[in-house]
Amino acid sequence: MQYRLTTPVTREDLAPLRAGDTVLLSGTVYTARDAAHKRMMELLDRGERLPFPAEGSALYYVGPTPERPGEIIGAAGPTTSGRMDAYSPRLLDLGQAIMIGKGVRNDAVKEAVVRNGAVYLAALGGAGALMAASVKGLEMVCWEDLGCEAVRRLEVVDMPLTVILDPQGGDLYQSGPAAYLADLERKQKSCL
Amino acid sequence: MRTVSAAEITAAVARLCIRANTCLPEDVDRALERAYFTEPWPLAQGTLDLLRQNRDRARACSLPICQDTGMACVFVELGQELHIEGNFEQAVHQGVRQGYGEGFLRKSMVADPLRRVNTEDNTPASITVRIVPGDQCAITVVPKGFGSENMSRLGMLKPADGVEGVKKFVIETVRLAGPNPCPPIVLGIGIGGCFDKVAALAKHALLRPLDQPNPDPFYQVLEDELLEEINALGIGPQGFGGRATCLGLAIETAPTHVAGLPVAVNVSCHVTRRATVVL
């Protein structure tokens, strides 16, 4: 199934999504990698507010290349999400609804996804030129000293994503390869 | 004696950094095409097509293929009859500084592994020099992304583990990596030597074009078998499931100690980049 979603999203918006579905995401998406996540945790520890409204928000784990003059953004594919595992459950419990990245998440993140009715979506790893095409606006939010790791606000239109972790506990990194191998086995048996 | 100036080396390295990051090498390009046309799983074929579109858009718009424009690994084959005028290493670093600046490439280097302050110009380069006969200087720039680099592994196996032990270690590495290194992946595999040598072999193996088999028939068979077994794992493009888990792999070997069997697997991705020039 393909879904069109616009941020901020509600739990109800995400409820029908299943691992393997595709999503065309529009609206505001914030960028943050490890260094920015660490600073967000420090803010929360001090009882301060996050640099963006958490409720229904989408975070994209990306460190884009510098934009050339006249362009909105450089190449902007996802980084490996596992480096954010230590931080994500806390943000999901605060209302963050969508994580965008690539690669395996740990059990704590999977549980937080189910607990909060959130989703983890994959952008195409290593496809920085293609992912950048859906970014229509960019604004610096904070921590410019982090360079490519600073928090930016992106306006995206129809960003092509794939559901990896869904609110029902589905995980495409398990079910996708399993489905392919089962199909292969079925075909081999029918050849015998 | 022929002379090449430091300025010529800087200019060449700068150009190579930009070219490597925007144009996929022809052999990797062909491997991606082959993977697309032979992929039996429709979902996976769709994903491979998106990777092809990304490659085309990067080339058409002179955009980096991937936003992780990497650590600049620079391999130099330096003719022993060539004189370099000026500081060779500084010339290479300056080339990286220039290329990553002028090419709007990402600056991904931190000066210290624990204190982690960005050097802001992607230097230093990781430079490997080999002295060879002749009076030429061949420079290859390999921008190495860390999504895949982080999935690399090194094992000090026992001689009794033999070829089966090596295969098991390589397959296990691919399994553990799963979707993280942006499959379809490319593997550089080192076997033999000592602790540091085996890692260098694995990295150097990534320089070999994917359609060029190992010159030793024994290792050619091992390469074919490994590729077959990896592409039977089902991980598929992006880890979504499918046949195309690995585009190609290369093994490099070195003599080793009677007591050891070192193995290293350097994991790379579908954006395995390299560009070469001969001065």
Boltz contact constraints between the chains, C-beta under 6 A:
constraints:
  - contact:
      token1: [A, 64]
      token2: [B, 67]
      max_distance: 6.0
  - contact:
      token1: [A, 65]
      token2: [B, 64]
      max_distance: 6.0
  - contact:
      token1: [A, 65]
      token2: [B, 67]
      max_distance: 6.0
  - contact:
      token1: [A, 65]
      token2: [B, 104]
      max_distance: 6.0
  - contact:
      token1: [A, 65]
      token2: [B, 105]
      max_distance: 6.0
  - contact:
      token1: [A, 65]
      token2: [B, 106]
      max_distance: 6.0
  - contact:
      token1: [A, 66]
      token2: [B, 104]
      max_distance: 6.0
  - contact:
      token1: [A, 68]
      token2: [B, 104]
      max_distance: 6.0
  - contact:
      token1: [A, 74]
      token2: [B, 104]
      max_distance: 6.0
  - contact:
      token1: [A, 75]
      token2: [B, 63]
      max_distance: 6.0
  - contact:
      token1: [A, 75]
      token2: [B, 64]
      max_distance: 6.0
  - contact:
      token1: [A, 75]
      token2: [B, 67]
      max_distance: 6.0
  - contact:
      token1: [A, 76]
      token2: [B, 67]
      max_distance: 6.0
  - contact:
      token1: [A, 77]
      token2: [B, 66]
      max_distance: 6.0
  - contact:
      token1: [A, 77]
      token2: [B, 67]
      max_distance: 6.0
  - contact:
      token1: [A, 80]
      token2: [B, 147]
      max_distance: 6.0
  - contact:
      token1: [A, 80]
      token2: [B, 180]
      max_distance: 6.0
  - contact:
      token1: [A, 103]
      token2: [B, 179]
      max_distance: 6.0
  - contact:
      token1: [A, 103]
      token2: [B, 180]
      max_distance: 6.0
  - contact:
      token1: [A, 104]
      token2: [B, 178]
      max_distance: 6.0
  - contact:
      token1: [A, 124]
      token2: [B, 50]
      max_distance: 6.0
  - contact:
      token1: [A, 125]
      token2: [B, 182]
      max_distance: 6.0
  - contact:
      token1: [A, 125]
      token2: [B, 238]
      max_distance: 6.0
  - contact:
      token1: [A, 126]
      token2: [B, 66]
      max_distance: 6.0
  - contact:
      token1: [A, 126]
      token2: [B, 182]
      max_distance: 6.0
  - contact:
      token1: [A, 126]
      token2: [B, 269]
      max_distance: 6.0
  - contact:
      token1: [A, 126]
      token2: [B, 270]
      max_distance: 6.0
  - contact:
      token1: [A, 126]
      token2: [B, 271]
      max_distance: 6.0
  - contact:
      token1: [A, 127]
      token2: [B, 51]
      max_distance: 6.0
  - contact:
      token1: [A, 127]
      token2: [B, 54]
      max_distance: 6.0
  - contact:
      token1: [A, 128]
      token2: [B, 64]
      max_distance: 6.0
  - contact:
      token1: [A, 128]
      token2: [B, 66]
      max_distance: 6.0
  - contact:
      token1: [A, 128]
      token2: [B, 67]
      max_distance: 6.0
  - contact:
      token1: [A, 129]
      token2: [B, 54]
      max_distance: 6.0
  - contact:
      token1: [A, 129]
      token2: [B, 57]
      max_distance: 6.0
  - contact:
      token1: [A, 129]
      token2: [B, 58]
      max_distance: 6.0
  - contact:
      token1: [A, 129]
      token2: [B, 63]
      max_distance: 6.0
  - contact:
      token1: [A, 129]
      token2: [B, 65]
      max_distance: 6.0
  - contact:
      token1: [A, 130]
      token2: [B, 53]
      max_distance: 6.0
  - contact:
      token1: [A, 130]
      token2: [B, 54]
      max_distance: 6.0
  - contact:
      token1: [A, 130]
      token2: [B, 57]
      max_distance: 6.0
  - contact:
      token1: [A, 147]
      token2: [B, 118]
      max_distance: 6.0
  - contact:
      token1: [A, 148]
      token2: [B, 106]
      max_distance: 6.0
  - contact:
      token1: [A, 173]
      token2: [B, 179]
      max_distance: 6.0
  - contact:
      token1: [A, 173]
      token2: [B, 239]
      max_distance: 6.0
  - contact:
      token1: [A, 176]
      token2: [B, 240]
      max_distance: 6.0
  - contact:
      token1: [A, 176]
      token2: [B, 241]
      max_distance: 6.0
  - contact:
      token1: [A, 177]
      token2: [B, 234]
      max_distance: 6.0
  - contact:
      token1: [A, 177]
      token2: [B, 235]
      max_distance: 6.0
  - contact:
      token1: [A, 177]
      token2: [B, 241]
      max_distance: 6.0
  - contact:
      token1: [A, 179]
      token2: [B, 241]
      max_distance: 6.0
  - contact:
      token1: [A, 180]
      token2: [B, 41]
      max_distance: 6.0
  - contact:
      token1: [A, 180]
      token2: [B, 234]
      max_distance: 6.0
  - contact:
      token1: [A, 180]
      token2: [B, 241]
      max_distance: 6.0
  - contact:
      token1: [A, 180]
      token2: [B, 242]
      max_distance: 6.0
  - contact:
      token1: [A, 181]
      token2: [B, 234]
      max_distance: 6.0
